[in-house]
Amino acid sequence: MIMTAPIDHSSFFSRAATEVARELIGCALLVDGVGGRIVETEAYAGDDPASHSFRGPTARNAAMFGAPAHAYVYRSYGIHWCLNFVCLPGSAVLIRALEPLAGLEVMAERRGTGNPRALCSGPGRLTQALAVDVSLDGAALSRPPFHLEAGSRPADIAVGPRIGITKAADVPWRFGLAGSPFLSRRM
């Protein structure tokens, strides 16, 4: 895995979720040394009816109203965990997919498959492969187990509507590395 430079967490995440979501494409994410290149994200803002923060703070979404550059982890459909990066208060970026590059054997064991395309292509698969659960909710992205590095900016970022939501489903706040075989769904 080629890493270029650490991300300045305080300034990088203290912006609109749509800006952060787009600029995370190509960055490296490791959790305890396991991870890869971020290839797909979705943005959620405080005034967005699809966002968990839309109706205000609750015990579940408290991390979204905390400081930027922290994790917001929640259970989706009672089945799998989802990893989000908090931006401005009430906003976050869902990490939807990674190109797996570090710790492939560990990811394969956790996921029960050696197929690289099936390791981190989707938010539930990604959190299972990286062993992310609610114990990391509210954790600072600038400290272990997290490690983020700026990547080379991809030339072609695809933009489209978000997946798996019913409210504001047409809003084009899903960003992905165009042509990547590791996306959760084609864009």
Contacts in CASP RR format, 6 or more apart in sequence:
PFRMAT RR
TARGET T0000
AUTHOR 0000-0000-0000
METHOD contacts of the structure
MODEL  1
MIMTAPIDHSSFFSRAATEVARELIGCALLVDGVGGRIVETEAYAGDDPA
SHSFRGPTARNAAMFGAPAHAYVYRSYGIHWCLNFVCLPGSAVLIRALEP
LAGLEVMAERRGTGNPRALCSGPGRLTQALAVDVSLDGAALSRPPFHLEA
GSRPADIAVGPRIGITKAADVPWRFGLAGSPFLSRRM
1 28 0 8 1.000
1 36 0 8 1.000
1 37 0 8 1.000
1 101 0 8 1.000
1 102 0 8 1.000
3 28 0 8 1.000
3 149 0 8 1.000
3 151 0 8 1.000
4 149 0 8 1.000
4 150 0 8 1.000
4 151 0 8 1.000
4 152 0 8 1.000
5 149 0 8 1.000
5 150 0 8 1.000
5 151 0 8 1.000
6 148 0 8 1.000
6 149 0 8 1.000
6 150 0 8 1.000
7 27 0 8 1.000
7 148 0 8 1.000
7 149 0 8 1.000
7 150 0 8 1.000
9 68 0 8 1.000
9 69 0 8 1.000
9 140 0 8 1.000
9 141 0 8 1.000
9 142 0 8 1.000
9 148 0 8 1.000
10 68 0 8 1.000
10 69 0 8 1.000
12 20 0 8 1.000
12 23 0 8 1.000
12 69 0 8 1.000
13 20 0 8 1.000
13 68 0 8 1.000
13 69 0 8 1.000
13 85 0 8 1.000
13 86 0 8 1.000
13 87 0 8 1.000
13 141 0 8 1.000
14 68 0 8 1.000
14 69 0 8 1.000
14 87 0 8 1.000
14 88 0 8 1.000
15 87 0 8 1.000
15 88 0 8 1.000
16 43 0 8 1.000
16 45 0 8 1.000
16 87 0 8 1.000
16 88 0 8 1.000
16 91 0 8 1.000
17 43 0 8 1.000
17 44 0 8 1.000
17 45 0 8 1.000
17 87 0 8 1.000
17 88 0 8 1.000
17 91 0 8 1.000
17 92 0 8 1.000
17 93 0 8 1.000
17 173 0 8 1.000
18 43 0 8 1.000
18 45 0 8 1.000
18 173 0 8 1.000
20 43 0 8 1.000
20 85 0 8 1.000
20 87 0 8 1.000
20 93 0 8 1.000
21 41 0 8 1.000
21 42 0 8 1.000
21 43 0 8 1.000
21 93 0 8 1.000
21 173 0 8 1.000
21 175 0 8 1.000
22 41 0 8 1.000
22 157 0 8 1.000
22 159 0 8 1.000
22 175 0 8 1.000
23 153 0 8 1.000
24 38 0 8 1.000
24 41 0 8 1.000
24 85 0 8 1.000
24 93 0 8 1.000
24 95 0 8 1.000
24 175 0 8 1.000
25 38 0 8 1.000
25 39 0 8 1.000
25 40 0 8 1.000
25 41 0 8 1.000
25 154 0 8 1.000
25 157 0 8 1.000
25 175 0 8 1.000
25 176 0 8 1.000
25 177 0 8 1.000
26 37 0 8 1.000
26 38 0 8 1.000
26 39 0 8 1.000
26 151 0 8 1.000
26 152 0 8 1.000
26 153 0 8 1.000
26 154 0 8 1.000
26 177 0 8 1.000
27 37 0 8 1.000
27 38 0 8 1.000
27 148 0 8 1.000
27 149 0 8 1.000
27 150 0 8 1.000
27 151 0 8 1.000
28 35 0 8 1.000
28 36 0 8 1.000
28 37 0 8 1.000
28 38 0 8 1.000
28 101 0 8 1.000
28 147 0 8 1.000
28 148 0 8 1.000
28 149 0 8 1.000
28 151 0 8 1.000
29 35 0 8 1.000
29 36 0 8 1.000
29 37 0 8 1.000
29 38 0 8 1.000
29 95 0 8 1.000
29 98 0 8 1.000
29 130 0 8 1.000
29 146 0 8 1.000
29 147 0 8 1.000
29 148 0 8 1.000
30 36 0 8 1.000
30 102 0 8 1.000
30 146 0 8 1.000
30 147 0 8 1.000
30 148 0 8 1.000
31 130 0 8 1.000
31 131 0 8 1.000
31 132 0 8 1.000
31 136 0 8 1.000
31 145 0 8 1.000
31 146 0 8 1.000
31 147 0 8 1.000
32 130 0 8 1.000
32 131 0 8 1.000
32 144 0 8 1.000
32 145 0 8 1.000
33 102 0 8 1.000
33 103 0 8 1.000
33 145 0 8 1.000
33 147 0 8 1.000
34 102 0 8 1.000
34 103 0 8 1.000
34 106 0 8 1.000
34 107 0 8 1.000
34 129 0 8 1.000
34 130 0 8 1.000
34 131 0 8 1.000
35 98 0 8 1.000
35 100 0 8 1.000
35 101 0 8 1.000
35 102 0 8 1.000
35 103 0 8 1.000
35 107 0 8 1.000
35 120 0 8 1.000
35 129 0 8 1.000
35 130 0 8 1.000
36 98 0 8 1.000
36 99 0 8 1.000
36 100 0 8 1.000
36 101 0 8 1.000
36 102 0 8 1.000
36 120 0 8 1.000
37 98 0 8 1.000
37 99 0 8 1.000
37 101 0 8 1.000
37 151 0 8 1.000
37 177 0 8 1.000
38 95 0 8 1.000
38 97 0 8 1.000
38 98 0 8 1.000
39 97 0 8 1.000
39 98 0 8 1.000
39 99 0 8 1.000
39 176 0 8 1.000
39 177 0 8 1.000
39 180 0 8 1.000
39 182 0 8 1.000
39 183 0 8 1.000
40 95 0 8 1.000
40 96 0 8 1.000
40 97 0 8 1.000
40 122 0 8 1.000
40 174 0 8 1.000
40 175 0 8 1.000
40 176 0 8 1.000
40 177 0 8 1.000
40 180 0 8 1.000
40 182 0 8 1.000
40 183 0 8 1.000
40 184 0 8 1.000
41 93 0 8 1.000
41 94 0 8 1.000
41 95 0 8 1.000
41 96 0 8 1.000
41 174 0 8 1.000
41 175 0 8 1.000
41 176 0 8 1.000
42 93 0 8 1.000
42 94 0 8 1.000
42 96 0 8 1.000
42 162 0 8 1.000
42 163 0 8 1.000
42 173 0 8 1.000
42 174 0 8 1.000
42 175 0 8 1.000
43 91 0 8 1.000
43 93 0 8 1.000
43 94 0 8 1.000
43 173 0 8 1.000
43 175 0 8 1.000
44 50 0 8 1.000
44 51 0 8 1.000
44 52 0 8 1.000
44 53 0 8 1.000
44 84 0 8 1.000
44 91 0 8 1.000
44 92 0 8 1.000
44 93 0 8 1.000
44 94 0 8 1.000
44 173 0 8 1.000
45 51 0 8 1.000
45 90 0 8 1.000
45 91 0 8 1.000
46 53 0 8 1.000
46 54 0 8 1.000
46 89 0 8 1.000
46 90 0 8 1.000
46 91 0 8 1.000
47 54 0 8 1.000
48 54 0 8 1.000
48 91 0 8 1.000
48 168 0 8 1.000
48 171 0 8 1.000
48 173 0 8 1.000
49 167 0 8 1.000
49 168 0 8 1.000
50 162 0 8 1.000
50 165 0 8 1.000
50 166 0 8 1.000
50 167 0 8 1.000
50 168 0 8 1.000
50 169 0 8 1.000
50 171 0 8 1.000
51 64 0 8 1.000
51 90 0 8 1.000
51 91 0 8 1.000
51 92 0 8 1.000
52 60 0 8 1.000
52 61 0 8 1.000
52 64 0 8 1.000
52 72 0 8 1.000
52 74 0 8 1.000
53 61 0 8 1.000
53 64 0 8 1.000
53 65 0 8 1.000
53 90 0 8 1.000
53 91 0 8 1.000
53 92 0 8 1.000
56 65 0 8 1.000
56 90 0 8 1.000
57 64 0 8 1.000
57 65 0 8 1.000
60 74 0 8 1.000
61 72 0 8 1.000
61 74 0 8 1.000
61 90 0 8 1.000
63 70 0 8 1.000
63 71 0 8 1.000
63 72 0 8 1.000
63 73 0 8 1.000
63 86 0 8 1.000
63 137 0 8 1.000
63 138 0 8 1.000
64 72 0 8 1.000
64 84 0 8 1.000
64 86 0 8 1.000
64 89 0 8 1.000
64 90 0 8 1.000
64 91 0 8 1.000
64 92 0 8 1.000
65 89 0 8 1.000
65 90 0 8 1.000
66 86 0 8 1.000
66 89 0 8 1.000
66 138 0 8 1.000
67 86 0 8 1.000
68 86 0 8 1.000
68 87 0 8 1.000
68 88 0 8 1.000
69 85 0 8 1.000
69 86 0 8 1.000
69 140 0 8 1.000
69 141 0 8 1.000
69 142 0 8 1.000
70 85 0 8 1.000
70 86 0 8 1.000
70 138 0 8 1.000
70 139 0 8 1.000
70 140 0 8 1.000
70 141 0 8 1.000
71 83 0 8 1.000
71 84 0 8 1.000
71 85 0 8 1.000
71 86 0 8 1.000
71 132 0 8 1.000
71 136 0 8 1.000
71 137 0 8 1.000
71 138 0 8 1.000
71 139 0 8 1.000
71 140 0 8 1.000
71 141 0 8 1.000
71 146 0 8 1.000
72 83 0 8 1.000
72 84 0 8 1.000
72 85 0 8 1.000
72 86 0 8 1.000
72 92 0 8 1.000
72 137 0 8 1.000
72 138 0 8 1.000
73 81 0 8 1.000
73 82 0 8 1.000
73 83 0 8 1.000
73 84 0 8 1.000
73 127 0 8 1.000
73 132 0 8 1.000
73 133 0 8 1.000
73 134 0 8 1.000
73 136 0 8 1.000
73 137 0 8 1.000
73 138 0 8 1.000
74 81 0 8 1.000
74 82 0 8 1.000
74 84 0 8 1.000
74 134 0 8 1.000
74 137 0 8 1.000
75 81 0 8 1.000
75 82 0 8 1.000
75 134 0 8 1.000
76 82 0 8 1.000
76 123 0 8 1.000
76 124 0 8 1.000
79 124 0 8 1.000
80 123 0 8 1.000
80 124 0 8 1.000
80 125 0 8 1.000
80 127 0 8 1.000
80 128 0 8 1.000
81 123 0 8 1.000
81 124 0 8 1.000
81 127 0 8 1.000
81 128 0 8 1.000
81 132 0 8 1.000
81 133 0 8 1.000
81 134 0 8 1.000
82 94 0 8 1.000
82 123 0 8 1.000
82 124 0 8 1.000
82 127 0 8 1.000
83 94 0 8 1.000
83 95 0 8 1.000
83 123 0 8 1.000
83 126 0 8 1.000
83 127 0 8 1.000
83 130 0 8 1.000
83 132 0 8 1.000
83 136 0 8 1.000
84 92 0 8 1.000
84 93 0 8 1.000
84 94 0 8 1.000
84 95 0 8 1.000
85 92 0 8 1.000
85 93 0 8 1.000
85 95 0 8 1.000
85 141 0 8 1.000
86 92 0 8 1.000
86 138 0 8 1.000
87 93 0 8 1.000
94 123 0 8 1.000
95 123 0 8 1.000
95 126 0 8 1.000
96 122 0 8 1.000
96 123 0 8 1.000
96 126 0 8 1.000
96 163 0 8 1.000
96 174 0 8 1.000
96 183 0 8 1.000
96 184 0 8 1.000
97 120 0 8 1.000
97 121 0 8 1.000
97 122 0 8 1.000
97 123 0 8 1.000
97 126 0 8 1.000
97 176 0 8 1.000
97 180 0 8 1.000
97 182 0 8 1.000
97 183 0 8 1.000
97 184 0 8 1.000
98 119 0 8 1.000
98 120 0 8 1.000
98 126 0 8 1.000
98 129 0 8 1.000
98 182 0 8 1.000
99 120 0 8 1.000
99 177 0 8 1.000
99 180 0 8 1.000
99 182 0 8 1.000
100 107 0 8 1.000
100 116 0 8 1.000
100 119 0 8 1.000
100 120 0 8 1.000
100 129 0 8 1.000
100 182 0 8 1.000
104 114 0 8 1.000
104 116 0 8 1.000
104 119 0 8 1.000
107 119 0 8 1.000
107 120 0 8 1.000
107 129 0 8 1.000
107 130 0 8 1.000
108 114 0 8 1.000
108 119 0 8 1.000
110 128 0 8 1.000
110 129 0 8 1.000
110 131 0 8 1.000
111 118 0 8 1.000
111 119 0 8 1.000
111 125 0 8 1.000
111 128 0 8 1.000
111 129 0 8 1.000
113 119 0 8 1.000
116 182 0 8 1.000
117 181 0 8 1.000
117 182 0 8 1.000
118 125 0 8 1.000
119 125 0 8 1.000
119 129 0 8 1.000
120 126 0 8 1.000
120 129 0 8 1.000
120 130 0 8 1.000
120 182 0 8 1.000
121 182 0 8 1.000
121 183 0 8 1.000
121 184 0 8 1.000
122 184 0 8 1.000
123 184 0 8 1.000
125 184 0 8 1.000
126 132 0 8 1.000
127 133 0 8 1.000
136 145 0 8 1.000
136 146 0 8 1.000
139 145 0 8 1.000
139 146 0 8 1.000
140 146 0 8 1.000
141 148 0 8 1.000
142 148 0 8 1.000
154 177 0 8 1.000
154 178 0 8 1.000
156 177 0 8 1.000
156 178 0 8 1.000
156 179 0 8 1.000
157 175 0 8 1.000
157 176 0 8 1.000
157 177 0 8 1.000
157 178 0 8 1.000
158 175 0 8 1.000
158 176 0 8 1.000
158 177 0 8 1.000
158 178 0 8 1.000
158 179 0 8 1.000
158 187 0 8 1.000
159 172 0 8 1.000
159 174 0 8 1.000
159 175 0 8 1.000
159 176 0 8 1.000
159 187 0 8 1.000
160 172 0 8 1.000
160 173 0 8 1.000
160 174 0 8 1.000
160 175 0 8 1.000
160 187 0 8 1.000
161 169 0 8 1.000
161 170 0 8 1.000
161 171 0 8 1.000
161 172 0 8 1.000
161 173 0 8 1.000
161 174 0 8 1.000
162 168 0 8 1.000
162 169 0 8 1.000
162 171 0 8 1.000
162 173 0 8 1.000
162 174 0 8 1.000
163 174 0 8 1.000
163 184 0 8 1.000
163 185 0 8 1.000
174 187 0 8 1.000
176 183 0 8 1.000
176 187 0 8 1.000
177 183 0 8 1.000
178 187 0 8 1.000
179 187 0 8 1.000
END
